Amino acid sequence: GEEGTGSDAGRDDKKVDEEEEESSSSEEEEEGAEVEEQQQQEQEEEEGAKEEEEEAKEEEEEAKEEESEAEPEEAPKPEPKPAAAPPKRKGPGRPRKNPLPAAAPSKQPPKAHRAAPRLVMNEQDFFDQHNDLCEVCNHPGELLCCATCNLVFHVGCARPKLHEEPPDDWKCAYCWAAGVMGGKKDGKERRKAAQACRDMERMRRDIREERER
C-alpha cells in the first residue's frame, strides 16, 4: 500500500514539473512575440520618421526652386578696374656732343604738278568706231553719233525727241538707261531714258513689219 502511494506521488510531481515547463515555455514565447512586436513597431516608427524627413526635404527644395524662379538672377557686378597710371613724360635729355648739321636749302625749284595728257581722238577715228546705219530704221544718212557707245541715230528717229541741235557730246537713251553717266536706278533721268528705249524698240518693230508687207 505504501509503494502505491509513493508511485502516485512521483507521478503527480512529474505532471507538475511538465505543467510548469509548459507554462514557462508559453510565457517565454509570449515574451518573445511581444519583443518582436515592439521591434517591428520601432522599425515602422523609424521608417515613418525617415519618410517624413524626406518629404520635408523635398518640400524645402521645391520651395527654394520656386523662390529662385520668382526672383530674377542678379547679374554679377563687374569689378572696377584700377585706374591706369598716366604715362611718364621724358625729359629733354642730354645735349649731343656732335650736333647734326643743318640741312642745306635745296637750290632746285619745286616741280610743278603736271596734268595727265588728254587723249584726243580725231574726227575720222571717231566716225570709224560707230555704226553706219541708224539703230531705229536701219537706214544710212546724216546720223547723230553717241559719245559713249557705237550707236547712231537719225535726228527724227532718236528718242526722247530732239527739239534743238544736240551738243557734241550727246549721249543716247540706251547709255542713260544703263547708268553709264551714273544716277540712281529709279531716278527721273534713267526712267525717262528707259521709256525712250521702249519707244525706239516699238518704232523699229513697226518699220520692220511694214517692210515685210
Secondary structure, DSSP 8 states (H G I E B T S, - for coil): -HHHHHHHHHHHHHHHHHHHHHHHHHHHHHHHHHHHHHHHHHHHHHHHHHHHHHHHHHHHHHHHHHHHHHS-------------------------SS---------S--------------HHHHHHTS-SS-TTT---SS-EE-SSSS-EE-TTT-SS--SS---TT---HHHHHHTTT---TTSHHHHHHHHHHHHHHHHHHHHHHHHH-
